[in-house]
Amino acid sequence: QVDVVESGGGLVQPGGSLRLSCAASGSIFSIYSMGWYRQAPGKQRELVASITQSGTTNYADSVKGRCTISRDNAKNTVYLQMNSLKTEDTAVYYCKVTFPTRVSWGQGTQVTVSS
């Protein structure tokens, strides 16, 4: 069993910053990639950013230049630094951990961007 726990969400004003963290623990033998997805009310869950074991990153066009994903392989932890936040970034942010044969999701952390 693998536990995936996100933290770092909250309320921030437009133009502000937040740093999300996601830690995976449990029966972990090999992680292929870790990533962040988000889901706003009434919308489908979408990729924000992902990073592979080797450090290859992928970003949604909507966050390029504003967000940076990084990873600590020794701690099975992934981070998402979000800057210049916009109201449209408001969503529940989920961490996804991809293994060779399965995936695990966290419970999500709310990010609200509002003045």
N, C-alpha and C positions, 0 to 999 in steps of 0.2 A: 504494500500500500504506500502511496505517495501523498504527502500533504503539500499543498501549494498555498502560501499565505501572502496576500498583498498588504501593503501599508503605504501611508503617505498621502492619501487623498484628503480633500477638504474643500473649504470655501476660499476663493481667491478673487481679487479684483481683476478686471481686464488689464492685460499688460504685465500681470504678475507671473510668478514662477512656482512650480511645485516639483518635487522629486518623489517618484513612486519607487517602491522596492518590492521585490517578489522573491521569496525564498522557498525552495523545494527541499523537502526532507523525507526520510523514510527509506524504502527499498529502492535506492537509486544506484544503477550500475552504469548507465550510459545515457547521457542527454544529448540529443541531436541539436535541438535549438530551443530557445526561449523567446517569448514574444508578448507583446501587449496588444490587446484588442479593446475596443470600446463599443458601447451600445447606448445610444440616446433614446429617450422615450419615443415610441412609434417607429423606430428605425431598426434596421438589421445590424447585427454585430459586424464590425469592420476592423481590419488590421490597422494598427497604428505604427508599430515597428517590431522588427524581429532581429535576432542575432544568432548565428550558428556557433557551434563549439569552437570553430576556427576564427570567429570574429567577423564573418561576413554579415553585413547589416542590410536591412531593407526597410524603407520608410514609405508611408502613404504620402501622396503628393501634398495633401492638406497640412502636413506637419513638417515637411522638409525645411530645414533651416531654422526651425524653432525647437525641435526635440532631438535629444541624443540618447540612444540606447547603449548601455554598457553591461558588462557581465563579469562576475567573479566566479570562475569555474571551480575554484577550490571550495567556495562556500555555496555553490549551486544557487547563486543569487543573480538576479538581473535588475537593472535600474533603468528608469526612464526620467530623464531631466527634461522638463517642459518649461519653456520660456515664452514670453510674449503671448500669454494665453488669451484666447478669444472666447466670447460667450458660446460660440458654436463648438467649443471643446468640451462643453458640459456633457457628461455621460458617466456611466459606470464603466470603470476600466478593469479589465480582466487579464490575468496572467495565464498564458498557455505554455505548458512544458511539453515538448515533443520528444518522445523516446523512439527507438527503432521500430517498435511494434504497437505503440499506443500513445495517447495524449492524456494529460491531466490539466484540469482547469482550477483556478482559484475561485473564491466566492465573490470577488469583485470589490472594488473600492470606489466610492463616489467622489467625483471631481465636479465641483460647481464653480463656474466662472460668472461672477455677477457683481455689479456695483451696488 
